[in-house]
Amino acid sequence: MGIIGSIIIGCLAGFCAGKLMKGGGFGFLMNLLLGLFGGALGGWLFTLLGIEWGGLLGQLGTAVVGAVVILYIASLLKK
């Protein structure tokens, strides 16, 4: 997948993670930005754990997991 596709997946992941997190995260734009970084973090975490999800939905799921982790850590730092 190209860079544009990765950005779109990251933005979708940030949106989904914001909806999953209690309190809605940090607002629409910040959730999208955190979703971009979450995609990278999720891919790294899943590689460490030996988990591979294939296809577009697998990439989205990985990015959502990473974005939720980032939103959780950011919410701890916000307090």
PAKOLBA-9152 format. One record per atom (N, C-alpha, C, CB): residue number from 1; residue in three letters; atom name; x, z, y. Coordinates in Angstrom, 3 decimals. Atoms other than C-alpha are relative to their C-alpha. Glycine has a CB too. Layout:
! residues N
NUM:ALA:CA:X:Z:Y
...
! end
This chain:
! residues 79
1:MET:N:0.854:0.000:-1.169
1:MET:CA:0.000:0.000:0.000
1:MET:C:0.898:0.000:1.229
1:MET:CB:-0.971:1.223:0.000
2:GLY:N:-0.778:0.096:-1.223
2:GLY:CA:1.289:-0.832:3.440
2:GLY:C:-0.159:1.204:0.899
2:GLY:CB:-0.380:-1.225:0.745
3:ILE:N:0.013:-1.117:-0.951
3:ILE:CA:1.804:1.442:6.398
3:ILE:C:-1.385:0.185:0.619
3:ILE:CB:1.041:-0.227:1.106
4:ILE:N:1.342:-0.100:-0.577
4:ILE:CA:-1.627:0.643:7.867
4:ILE:C:-0.952:0.670:-0.987
4:ILE:CB:-0.530:-1.399:0.394
5:GLY:N:0.836:-0.623:1.036
5:GLY:CA:-3.326:1.549:4.590
5:GLY:C:0.299:1.473:-0.151
5:GLY:CB:0.199:-0.697:-1.333
6:SER:N:-0.382:-1.409:0.102
6:SER:CA:-1.375:4.789:4.417
6:SER:C:-0.534:0.803:1.181
6:SER:CB:1.522:0.135:-0.079
7:ILE:N:0.529:-0.677:-1.187
7:ILE:CA:-2.422:5.676:7.957
7:ILE:C:-1.502:0.205:-0.142
7:ILE:CB:0.312:-0.809:1.280
8:ILE:N:1.456:-0.118:0.180
8:ILE:CA:-6.069:4.986:7.138
8:ILE:C:-0.322:1.085:-1.027
8:ILE:CB:-0.610:-1.358:-0.447
9:ILE:N:0.207:-1.029:1.027
9:ILE:CA:-5.868:7.122:3.971
9:ILE:C:0.276:1.382:0.593
9:ILE:CB:0.915:-0.255:-1.236
10:GLY:N:-0.330:-1.282:-0.625
10:GLY:CA:-4.190:9.916:5.963
10:GLY:C:-1.077:0.473:0.957
10:GLY:CB:1.312:-0.104:0.735
11:CYS:N:1.072:-0.364:-0.934
11:CYS:CA:-6.885:9.827:8.638
11:CYS:C:-1.263:0.430:-0.746
11:CYS:CB:-0.318:-1.180:0.934
12:LEU:N:1.152:-0.396:0.824
12:LEU:CA:-9.639:9.924:6.010
12:LEU:C:0.227:1.361:-0.642
12:LEU:CB:-0.272:-1.051:-1.087
13:ALA:N:-0.324:-1.282:0.618
13:ALA:CA:-7.864:12.801:4.297
13:ALA:C:-0.128:1.133:1.008
13:ALA:CB:1.415:-0.029:-0.585
14:GLY:N:0.124:-1.023:-1.043
14:GLY:CA:-7.637:14.739:7.569
14:GLY:C:-1.449:0.301:0.321
14:GLY:CB:0.721:-0.438:1.261
15:PHE:N:1.427:-0.192:-0.255
15:PHE:CA:-11.338:14.192:8.186
15:PHE:C:-0.642:0.808:-1.125
15:PHE:CB:-0.709:-1.359:0.153
16:CYS:N:0.565:-0.706:1.156
16:CYS:CA:-12.262:15.321:4.660
16:CYS:C:0.486:1.451:-0.058
16:CYS:CB:0.370:-0.730:-1.302
17:ALA:N:-0.556:-1.357:0.033
17:ALA:CA:-9.938:18.330:4.827
17:ALA:C:-0.628:0.865:1.086
17:ALA:CB:1.530:-0.037:0.172
18:GLY:N:0.654:-0.744:-1.079
18:GLY:CA:-11.458:19.370:8.153
18:GLY:C:-1.406:0.427:-0.389
18:GLY:CB:-0.048:-0.841:1.269
19:LYS:N:1.349:-0.340:0.467
19:LYS:CA:-14.908:19.293:6.544
19:LYS:C:0.047:1.049:-1.111
19:LYS:CB:-0.726:-1.260:-0.499
20:LEU:N:-0.110:-0.952:1.102
20:LEU:CA:-13.699:21.256:3.501
20:LEU:C:0.425:1.391:0.458
20:LEU:CB:0.979:-0.513:-1.020
21:MET:N:-0.527:-1.285:-0.466
21:MET:CA:-11.941:23.985:5.465
21:MET:C:-1.072:0.784:0.743
21:MET:CB:1.221:-0.214:0.907
22:LYS:N:0.933:-0.877:-0.680
22:LYS:CA:-13.951:26.934:6.672
22:LYS:C:0.293:-0.041:1.496
22:LYS:CB:0.092:1.449:-0.549
23:GLY:N:-0.193:0.063:-1.444
23:GLY:CA:-14.464:26.588:10.416
23:GLY:C:0.315:-1.391:0.509
23:GLY:CB:1.091:0.924:0.400
24:GLY:N:-0.169:1.382:-0.434
24:GLY:CA:-13.847:22.837:10.475
24:GLY:C:1.390:-0.388:0.439
24:GLY:CB:-0.911:-0.267:1.090
25:GLY:N:-1.364:0.374:-0.351
25:GLY:CA:-10.113:22.922:11.076
25:GLY:C:0.276:0.130:1.485
25:GLY:CB:0.276:-1.407:-0.441
26:PHE:N:-0.479:-0.080:-1.376
26:PHE:CA:-8.693:22.135:14.514
26:PHE:C:-0.579:-1.064:0.907
26:PHE:CB:1.481:-0.095:0.021
27:GLY:N:0.573:1.076:-0.797
27:GLY:CA:-10.923:19.404:15.852
27:GLY:C:0.340:-1.341:-0.621
27:GLY:CB:0.503:0.065:1.450
28:PHE:N:-0.060:1.308:0.635
28:PHE:CA:-11.273:15.772:14.971
28:PHE:C:1.394:-0.625:0.066
28:PHE:CB:-1.001:-0.923:0.644
29:LEU:N:-1.294:0.668:-0.140
29:LEU:CA:-8.012:14.345:16.368
29:LEU:C:1.130:0.761:-0.676
29:LEU:CB:0.324:-0.191:1.458
30:MET:N:-1.060:-0.791:0.620
30:MET:CA:-5.805:17.198:15.230
30:MET:C:-0.118:-0.043:-1.519
30:MET:CB:-0.050:1.455:0.497
31:ASN:N:0.193:0.118:1.449
31:ASN:CA:-7.333:17.070:11.733
31:ASN:C:0.512:-1.352:-0.512
31:ASN:CB:-1.492:0.173:-0.359
32:LEU:N:-0.493:1.312:0.413
32:LEU:CA:-6.548:13.349:11.583
32:LEU:C:1.523:-0.022:-0.034
32:LEU:CB:-0.522:-1.091:0.943
33:LEU:N:-1.463:-0.056:-0.028
33:LEU:CA:-2.929:13.961:12.585
33:LEU:C:0.541:0.847:-1.146
33:LEU:CB:0.488:0.560:1.339
34:LEU:N:-0.432:-0.846:1.112
34:LEU:CA:-2.593:16.779:10.078
34:LEU:C:-0.235:-0.698:-1.339
34:LEU:CB:-0.739:1.347:0.033
35:GLY:N:0.252:0.776:1.210
35:GLY:CA:-4.098:14.457:7.461
35:GLY:C:1.116:-0.987:-0.286
35:GLY:CB:-1.313:-0.735:0.117
36:LEU:N:-1.124:0.919:0.191
36:LEU:CA:-1.283:11.983:8.020
36:LEU:C:1.178:0.725:-0.640
36:LEU:CB:0.425:-0.625:1.341
37:PHE:N:-1.084:-0.793:0.587
37:PHE:CA:1.294:14.679:7.312
37:PHE:C:-0.398:0.556:-1.362
37:PHE:CB:0.392:1.145:0.939
38:GLY:N:0.498:-0.508:1.271
38:GLY:CA:-0.887:16.018:4.509
38:GLY:C:0.166:-0.988:-1.131
38:GLY:CB:-1.441:0.371:0.127
39:GLY:N:-0.211:1.019:1.020
39:GLY:CA:-0.627:12.726:2.668
39:GLY:C:1.414:0.051:-0.553
39:GLY:CB:-0.285:-1.379:0.565
40:ALA:N:-1.393:-0.094:0.430
40:ALA:CA:3.128:13.040:2.571
40:ALA:C:0.232:1.295:-0.774
40:ALA:CB:0.947:-0.076:1.213
41:LEU:N:-0.163:-1.289:0.669
41:LEU:CA:2.985:16.725:1.628
41:LEU:C:-0.668:-0.009:-1.375
41:LEU:CB:-0.583:1.128:0.864
42:GLY:N:0.712:0.063:1.280
42:GLY:CA:0.406:16.112:-1.102
42:GLY:C:0.761:-0.818:-1.028
42:GLY:CB:-1.388:-0.589:0.195
43:GLY:N:-0.796:0.818:0.908
43:GLY:CA:2.500:13.343:-2.608
43:GLY:C:1.224:0.740:-0.503
43:GLY:CB:0.421:-1.281:0.683
44:TRP:N:-1.186:-0.776:0.373
44:TRP:CA:5.563:15.582:-2.597
44:TRP:C:-0.364:1.133:-0.967
44:TRP:CB:0.680:0.575:1.258
45:LEU:N:0.425:-1.104:0.869
45:LEU:CA:3.694:18.552:-4.116
45:LEU:C:-0.381:-0.496:-1.393
45:LEU:CB:-1.183:0.743:0.628
46:PHE:N:0.438:0.511:1.290
46:PHE:CA:2.120:16.455:-6.846
46:PHE:C:1.170:-0.537:-0.808
46:PHE:CB:-1.045:-1.087:0.190
47:THR:N:-1.195:0.447:0.701
47:THR:CA:5.489:14.910:-7.695
47:THR:C:0.734:1.181:-0.616
47:THR:CB:0.925:-0.762:0.948
48:LEU:N:-0.648:-1.206:0.528
48:LEU:CA:6.954:18.391:-8.090
48:LEU:C:-0.732:0.542:-1.227
48:LEU:CB:0.068:1.080:1.083
49:LEU:N:0.812:-0.518:1.095
49:LEU:CA:4.088:19.366:-10.388
49:LEU:C:-0.155:-0.999:-1.147
49:LEU:CB:-1.360:0.391:0.519
50:GLY:N:0.102:1.014:1.042
50:GLY:CA:4.309:16.131:-12.380
50:GLY:C:-1.387:-0.599:-0.129
50:GLY:CB:0.405:0.582:-1.306
51:ILE:N:1.368:0.527:0.008
51:ILE:CA:0.776:15.061:-11.447
51:ILE:C:0.007:-1.365:0.672
51:ILE:CB:-0.995:0.975:0.722
52:GLU:N:0.121:1.335:-0.575
52:GLU:CA:0.006:11.391:-10.835
52:GLU:C:-1.451:-0.430:-0.022
52:GLU:CB:0.877:-1.013:-0.760
53:TRP:N:1.339:0.576:-0.111
53:TRP:CA:-3.293:10.049:-9.586
53:TRP:C:0.180:-1.435:0.426
53:TRP:CB:-0.909:0.793:1.012
54:GLY:N:-0.159:1.411:-0.323
54:GLY:CA:-3.556:6.301:-9.549
54:GLY:C:-1.139:-0.530:0.848
54:GLY:CB:0.109:-0.808:-1.262
55:GLY:N:1.022:0.706:-0.753
55:GLY:CA:-5.473:3.964:-7.319
55:GLY:C:-0.269:0.589:1.373
55:GLY:CB:-1.258:-0.021:-0.776
56:LEU:N:0.355:-0.383:-1.362
56:LEU:CA:-7.026:4.325:-3.923
56:LEU:C:-0.602:1.405:0.059
56:LEU:CB:-0.980:-1.008:0.585
57:LEU:N:0.603:-1.342:0.018
57:LEU:CA:-9.101:7.385:-4.833
57:LEU:C:1.034:1.073:-0.327
57:LEU:CB:-1.147:0.056:-1.019
58:GLY:N:-1.078:-0.939:0.308
58:GLY:CA:-6.036:9.069:-6.302
58:GLY:C:0.854:0.290:1.218
58:GLY:CB:0.870:-0.543:-1.119
59:GLN:N:-0.770:-0.189:-1.233
59:GLN:CA:-4.111:8.507:-3.079
59:GLN:C:-0.782:0.832:0.999
59:GLN:CB:0.371:-1.351:0.620
60:LEU:N:0.840:-0.772:-0.915
60:LEU:CA:-7.021:9.844:-1.061
60:LEU:C:-0.075:1.456:-0.445
60:LEU:CB:-1.414:-0.606:0.081
61:GLY:N:0.060:-1.368:0.518
61:GLY:CA:-7.329:12.902:-3.315
61:GLY:C:1.295:0.754:0.239
61:GLY:CB:-0.317:-0.014:-1.482
62:THR:N:-1.303:-0.607:-0.243
62:THR:CA:-3.612:13.597:-3.058
62:THR:C:0.163:0.359:1.468
62:THR:CB:1.122:-0.941:-0.440
63:ALA:N:-0.118:-0.237:-1.439
63:ALA:CA:-3.720:13.282:0.716
63:ALA:C:-0.927:1.121:0.456
63:ALA:CB:-0.309:-1.281:0.776
64:VAL:N:0.928:-1.073:-0.362
64:VAL:CA:-6.775:15.558:0.960
64:VAL:C:0.570:1.354:-0.400
64:VAL:CB:-1.371:-0.220:-0.666
65:VAL:N:-0.600:-1.261:0.446
65:VAL:CA:-5.038:18.255:-1.085
65:VAL:C:1.124:0.413:0.952
65:VAL:CB:0.540:-0.132:-1.450
66:GLY:N:-1.089:-0.300:-0.932
66:GLY:CA:-1.968:18.020:1.150
66:GLY:C:-0.504:0.399:1.372
66:GLY:CB:0.913:-1.188:0.129
67:ALA:N:0.559:-0.324:-1.307
67:ALA:CA:-4.073:18.066:4.309
67:ALA:C:-0.651:1.382:0.004
67:ALA:CB:-1.017:-1.058:0.414
68:VAL:N:0.597:-1.337:0.094
68:VAL:CA:-5.980:21.146:3.134
68:VAL:C:1.095:1.061:0.037
68:VAL:CB:-0.845:0.138:-1.297
69:VAL:N:-1.124:-0.946:-0.013
69:VAL:CA:-2.660:22.903:2.482
69:VAL:C:0.544:0.146:1.417
69:VAL:CB:1.126:-0.466:-0.964
70:ILE:N:-0.520:-0.054:-1.367
70:ILE:CA:-1.412:21.983:5.955
70:ILE:C:-0.988:0.703:0.932
70:ILE:CB:0.299:-1.418:0.516
71:LEU:N:0.995:-0.672:-0.835
71:LEU:CA:-4.679:23.052:7.612
71:LEU:C:-0.037:1.497:-0.273
71:LEU:CB:-1.382:-0.604:-0.231
72:TYR:N:-0.013:-1.424:0.351
72:TYR:CA:-4.539:26.348:5.731
72:TYR:C:1.210:0.694:0.643
72:TYR:CB:0.029:0.181:-1.547
73:ILE:N:-1.222:-0.585:-0.596
73:ILE:CA:-0.943:27.013:6.827
73:ILE:C:-0.135:0.050:1.529
73:ILE:CB:1.270:-0.830:-0.407
74:ALA:N:0.169:0.025:-1.457
74:ALA:CA:-1.776:25.982:10.406
74:ALA:C:-0.984:1.067:0.466
74:ALA:CB:-0.477:-1.380:0.457
75:SER:N:0.964:-1.043:-0.384
75:SER:CA:-4.772:28.337:10.448
75:SER:C:0.625:1.385:-0.083
75:SER:CB:-1.245:-0.064:-0.895
76:LEU:N:-0.701:-1.291:0.083
76:LEU:CA:-2.514:31.197:9.341
76:LEU:C:0.904:0.193:1.212
76:LEU:CB:0.831:0.090:-1.303
77:LEU:N:-0.894:-0.075:-1.160
77:LEU:CA:-0.075:30.399:12.149
77:LEU:C:-0.769:0.153:1.306
77:LEU:CB:0.876:-1.239:0.066
78:LYS:N:0.837:-0.047:-1.205
78:LYS:CA:-2.921:30.106:14.677
78:LYS:C:-0.416:1.429:0.321
78:LYS:CB:-1.245:-0.882:-0.176
79:LYS:N:0.495:-1.367:-0.186
79:LYS:CA:-3.954:33.742:14.161
79:LYS:C:0.964:0.819:0.731
79:LYS:CB:-0.309:0.650:-1.295
! end
